[in-house]
Amino acid sequence: MAGTNSERALLAEGPVIILVEPQLGENIGMVARAMANFGLWELRLVNPRDGWPSEKARSAASKADHVIDATLVFETLEEAISDLNFVYATTARERDGFKPVRSPVTAAETLRGKFRGGERTGILFGRERWGLTNEEVALADEIVTFPVNPAFASLNIAQAVLLMSYEWMKSGMEDLGETRFQAVVQNPATKEHLIGLFEMLEEALDARGYFRPVGKKPRMVENLRAVLSRRAFTEQEIHVLRGVFATFDRYSRKSPRGAGKPDNGDDNGDDDSGA
């Protein structure tokens, strides 16, 4: 699958994700995929409607097999969270106000701090149709809610897990501008490289009658060099351009204006590029 790399270290840490009475295996699989994307791995299910294991879940997980294989099933929520020290409940509805309500960013930072301190943490997600009951929320320490459109606040379960998983990974990054991919380092071209490119191109164009009328050649060369030196090329880019220009000697261009007639973009011998 695109985006996976078995040769790189697999991130597998962080809070437990607990799904309360999930209905569809496909949704569970998409949750597992979202978790794997951002380094989470421990998934617990409370009384899944269609049972477990689920081939539909495995298929929807798109190779997040390490999450699917480690998934645990419990009959009650109390059992599912019994070994945890701190739990968040996710909800889109206003609750009784007895528990602190946090944003995903604050919740992820709190979870990261407790993780570093050796505590076991978890995040509760409710049913696809109507979320968590008040009794289930009461078992959590705090509530996390998402800043969504108040007129359209419904998130599916995989989306909600994805958002929290993303915030979890961000909370562990020293630089929020960093990515997992590093740009290929390219060496700046020297003036020797650039002059060599000029000479190669000018020789190829001269051999094909590009510089006409002859009296305008110095100005045309000057303009051509000005165009090619407008930005700082890298050494690798110079190699690419030389490879392109080298094909001039291998492949002849058939001019639609008549065989053997050189084409420099000017039919009347007065090339604007050399003006």
N, C-alpha and C positions, 0 to 999 in steps of 0.2 A: 504494500500500500504506500502511496506517496506520503512523504513526511515522516515515515518510520525509519529508524536506523538501528539495527540490532548490534552494531559495533560500538555504540555509545552507551555510557552509563545510564541506567534507568532510574529516574527519580521515583522514590516510593516512601513517602513519609507523611506527616501531618495529621490533621483531625480525621476521625472516623465520620463517614457519611452514612446517616441512618434514614432509610426510606420507610415510612409508616404506611402499611397496607397498599403498596403499589399495585396497580392493576395490570398493565400490559408489559410483557417481556421486552418488547421493543423499547419501551421507555427506560426500563432498567438498563438495557444495553447501551442506550445513548448516554445515560448517567455515567456508566463505567467508562465510556469513551471520553467524556468531559473530564472525569477525574484523572485519567491517564495523561491527558493533554497537559495537565498542570501539576503533575507529580504526586497526586493523591492515589491511594491504592486500597484502603480498607473500607469495604462496603458491607453494610448490615441491612437486612430486610426484616421487617416486622409483618408477619402473616401475609405474604404476597398472595394475591387473589388466585393466580394461575399456577401456584406452586413453584418449586425450585428443585433441580436445575431447569434452565430454559434455553432451548436451542435458538429461539427467537432473540433472546437477550444476547447470547453469544454472537450471533450474526450481526446484530445492530451495534455491538461493541467495537466492531472494525479492528480486530487484532488486540484489543485491550484484554487479552486472555488472563494476564496476571491478576487483574481486578476481578474478573468473573470467577476464576478458580479459587480465589481467597474469600469469596462472599460467604457470609454467615447468615443463617435464618433463625429468627426467634419468634416465639408465640406472643410475647408481650413486649411493650416498649420498656417496661421496668427492667426486664432481663437484658434487653439490648444495650442499655446504658449503665448497667450495674457496676462495671469496672472503670467507668470514666470519672474524672475529677470535675470537669466543667463542660457544660453543654449549652449551645445556642439553639433556639427554635426559630425557624424562618416563617414569616407570615406576611401577608399583604393586607390583613384586616386589622383595624384598631382593636386593642385588647383592653383589659381592665385597668392598666396603668400601674399595677403593683411591681412590674419588672422593668428594669432599664431597657430602653429600645436603642439599638446601635445601628449605624450605617454599615454596609459591607466592608468599607475601608477600616473603620475602627474595630469591627469584629475580627477581621483578619489579623490586624496588628495585635489584638489581645490574644488570639489563638497562637500566634507566632511566639509571643512572649511566654505563654504557658508551656508551649512545646519546648522551648529552649530551657525552661525550668524543670523539665522532666515530667510535666503533668500530662495525663491522658485526656484528650478533648474530643468533642463530637459536635455535629451539626444535624439537627432534625429537619426533615422535609416531609410535608404531609401528602395526602392523597391528591391525585390529579384533579379531581372534581371540586373538593372543598377543603383541602388542606388539613391542618391539625385542629383537634378539639381543644377547648379551654383546659380540660384536664391534662391533656398531653403537653400543652405549653407550660402548665404549672410545674412539670417535672424538669424544665430547663432552668438555667441560671439567669439567662438574659435572652432578649429577643433581637433578631436582626431583620430589618426590612429594607426593601430596595426602593431607590428613588425613581419610580416609574410614572408614566402618564396616569394621573388620577382618574381619568375617564376611561382608561384601558389598562388596568393594572394586572391583568391576568398573565402569569408566566407559566409555561409548562415546566414540569419537574426537571427536565434535562437543562433547560435554560437557567433555572435557578441554581442548580448545582454548578453549571459552567461559570456563572458570575462569581460565586463564592470561591470556586477553585482558582479562578483567575486572580482574585484579590489575595488569596493565600500565596500564590507564587510571587506576586508583586511585593508582598510584605517581607519576602526574603531577599529582595534585590537591593544591593547597595546603591546602584544607580538606576533610576527608573527609565533612563534613556537607553539602557543597554539592551541588546538582543542576544539570542542564542547563536546567531550567525555572524561570523567575522568577515569583513570585506577582504578580498584578495589584495595584498600589498603590491603596488606597482611602482616601479622606479621612474622618476621624472626623466624625460628625454633630455639629453644634452644638446647643445647647439650643433655638435658634430652630427648627431642623428638627424636633426631637422634639416641641416644643409644637405646631407646625403639624400634625404627624401626629395628636396627641391630639385637637385641635380638629376636624380633618376626620372622624375616626372617630366622635367623640361626636355631631357634628352628624348624621352618617348614621344612627347608631343611634337617636338621639332622634326623627328623622323617621319611624322605623319602629316606634316604641312599645316599644323595648327596655327603657328605664328605667322599670320599674314594680315595685311601686307607687312613685308619685312621691316619697314621703317617703324612699325609700331611694336616690334618684338620687345624692346627694353621695357616699355610701359606695361605690356601684357605680362611679362615675367614679374615685374614689380607688383602688379595687382594680384597675380597668382600666389606669390609668396606672402603677400599681406593677408590673403584669405586663409592660407594654411597655418599662419602663425598667430591667428587671432586668439587662440587659447593655448594653454600649456599642455602639450601632448605628453603621454607617458611613453616609456621605451616600448612597452608592449603594443601601444596603439600605432606607433611608427612602424613596427613590424607588420601589423595588419595592413596598413596602407601600402607598404612596399609590396606585400603579397598581391594586393589588388592590382597595383600598377604593373607588376611583373607579368600579369596575364595579357598585357597589350601585345607582347611578342608571341604569345601562343595562339591567341584568337583574334582574327581580323573582324572588324565590325562592318557589316553590310549597310552601306548608307542608303536610305530610301530616296536620296536626292540624285542618285546616279552612281554607278560603279566607279570606284577609283577617286571620287571627288572627296577631298578632305572636309570634315564637318567641324567647324569651330563656332557654330551658332550664328553665322552671318552669311547671308546669300549674296550681299552686294560688295563684299570686301571691306566694309567699314564696321569693325567689331566694336560694339559699345564697351566691352570689357577692357579695351585698350585705350579708351578715350582719356 
